[in-house]
Amino acid sequence: MTPGTASPIERYYRLQAPIYDLTRWSSLFGRRALVRHAARLSEPATVLEVGCGTGSNLRQLARSFPAAQLVGVDASADMLAQARRRTRTCRDRVRLERCPYDRARSGGAFDLIVFSYALSMFNPGWEAALDGAWHDLAPDGLIAVVDFHASPIPAFKRWMGCNHVRMDGHLLPALTERFSVLRADTDASYGGLWSRFTFLGTKPVYCLT
């Protein structure tokens, strides 16, 4: 991609950013529950949200962890503009960065890493993102993920593909291969039109030595 040229994802979110939170309530289930699950398992000093979007999760994370420093990364400048407004009351603790998450950033610096309906849109790039998270997660840290899982309806999968979402059931197995599982479950939405998954995990014990 040449300098100044927007990627397909950036162009997509340029149109979606102003209406994102108004339109996604009917499909992005489990985001608030994910933060509650994480709060029961962790008291992080440092939090990274990958694909932070409009900052909805960051605001909830800031409320749930009032002593934590938070970093939100996203490739879309338009989504980050929304996030800056959304997190203005806690901006002293929130740093927003525009960049793809395709490699380790700071090597074990984060006590909690969150992906909320982001990994399914990293196509290509989801494997690199998981590898980056593995390296960026502190030895006793927690990774928390909620995302689309799969759909038995080919036409629906194609439609979601037009919206840059992959629903092939590929993410949950990859997470369970890389991390020690604390929670890994799936839930059906709209009578089985699609399913979502929730995952919470830590680095394997052998990585702590």
N, C-alpha and C positions, 0 to 999 in steps of 0.2 A: 504494500500500500504506500503510495507516494505521500510526502508531507502535505497536510491540508486536505487529504481525501478521506472522507468518512467511510467507515466500514459499514456493511449491511446492518449490523446490530445497532451501531450509532444512528444510522438513518431511521431505523425502526423506532428507537426510543425517542428520537427527536419529535416524532408525532405522538408517541404514547405518553411521554412524561407528564403533560398537563392533566391528563385524564386517568392516569394509571391507577391511582388509589380509588377512584370512583368506579372503575370497571372491573377490578380484580377481586373484589370482595366475594364474588360468586364462585371463585375457583381456587384461590390460594389459601386453602384450609390448613390449620395447624400451626400457623406462625406464632401466635401468642402462646399456645400450649408448649411449643418448643422452648421458648424462653423460660416458661415456668419450670419445665423439666430440668433445664440447665441450672436454674437457680437452686433447685433442690440438691443438686450434685456438686455445685462449685461456688466458690466465692472469689472470682477472678480479680486480679489487680490490673490485668491487661486483656482487652478483648479486640478481636479482629472480625469484622463482618465482610465477607467476600461477596461482591455483587450487592452492595447495600442499597442500590436503587434510590427511592425517594426518601429514605431515612426513617421509614415507619418502624422497622425493627430496631434501628439504632436508638431511637427515642425510648422504646420500651426497655432495651438493654441498659440505657443510662438510668432509667428509673429503678430497674431491678438491682443494679449494681452501682449504688451511688458513690462508691469510692474508686471505681475503676476508670482507667484511661482507655478510650475507645478509638479504633481506627476503622474507617469505612473506605473500601476501595470499589470503584466501578469504572467501566470503560466509557460511560456516557456522561458527557458534560451536562446535558439537559436534565438527566436524572439527579446528578449531584447538585444542580441548582435548586431542585426541589428539596433535597436532603439538607442543604444549608439552611433553608427556611424552617424545615421541620425540626432541626436540632439547635436552633438559635438560643434556646434557654439553657443549653448545657454545652455551648461551644467551647468553653474553657477545658472541657474534658474530651471533646470529639475532634479528631483530625480526619478530614476527607481528602482522598487522593484519587485522581483520575489516571487509571492505568489498568491494563489487563493483568489478571493474576495467573501468570503462567510459569512462575518459578518461585523458589523460596525467597523471602524478603529479608528476614532478620534472624533466622536460625534459632528456633526455640524460645522466642520472646513472648509468645502469647499464651495466657492461661486458658482462654476460651476462643475457639474459632467457630464461626457460625456461617453456614450456607443456607439461605432460604430461597427456594425456587430459583437458584442461580445455576447450579451444575448442569441441569438438563438443557441449558441454553449454551453451554460451552462446547460447541461442535464445529471444529475440533477444539481441544483444549481442556476437556474435563479430567483427563488422566494427569496432565501437567499440573492442574489445579490441586488435585488430591495429593500428588507428590510434594507440591509446595506446602500444603497444609501439614503434611506429615513432618516436614523439616521445621516449619514455623511453630509447631505446637510444643509448648514446654513439656518436659519429661513427665510431669504429673498433671498435664492439662487435659482439657475436655474438648472434643469436637462434636458439634450439634448440627444436624442436617434435617431439613424437611424439603420434599421435592416431589414432582411427578414421578411415578414409577412406571406404569405400563397401561396399555389399553388393548382389549381384544377386538376393537373395531378398526379395521384398516382405514376406512374413510376418515375417522376421527384422528387417527395418528397422522395421516397426511395433512389434515387441516392444522393440527398443532405444529407439524413440520413447517408449514407456511409461516407460522409465528415463531420459528427458530427453536422450537421445543422438541427434543427427542424423547420418546416414551417407549423404550425398548427393554426396560427392566435391567439395565446395565449398571446402574449406579450403586444400588444396595449391595450386590455381590462384591463390587470393587472396594466399597467401604469396609465390609466385613473381612476382606483379605488383608487390608492395610492396618486396621485398628482393632483393638480388643473391644468386644461388644458389651455395652451396658444396656442398650435397648435397640431393638431392630424390629419394627413391625410395619405392616401395611394396612391401609383402610380404603374401602371402596367409596367412590363418589358417584352420585346420580345413578344409583342402581347398577353400578358396575361399568359405566361408560369409561371410566378410568380409575386407577388407584394411585394413591400417594403413599410415601413411606416416611417414617421418622427414624432417625438413627442418632444414637449418642454413644460415643466411644472414647477410648484413651489409647495412648501408645502401648504396644505390647510390652510386657514386663522385661523381656530380654533387651529392649531398647533403653532401659533405665540404667543399665550398668556401664 
